[in-house]
Amino acid sequence: MSPRIGIALACLVLGVPVAAWGLANGSLLFGIFGLALVLVFIFLVVEAVNQAAKPKHDIPKSENPAWSMKDQPQPLDRQRGQGSSL
């Protein structure tokens, strides 16, 4: 587990009770501090998910990509157009 994930979990574990206690007792300062810790947790989790979504290795390029064939005409289908239609 990386240190950032540990910090995120600590922010969640400390932020929720502090926010609940502060808002329940009418202490707006503790309530805002607890909500700020929860927002830090959300930020760190989103950052970790974005970092995990990036590929670790370069994606190799194809020798003959399909996009290079966009200028070539489509091959004719000889069976299409023959026969009767409904």
Secondary structure as GFF3:
##gff-version 3
##sequence-region A 1 86
A	DSSP	alpha_helix	3	24	.	.	.	ID=ss1
A	DSSP	alpha_helix	28	53	.	.	.	ID=ss2
A	DSSP	three_ten_helix	66	71	.	.	.	ID=ss3
###
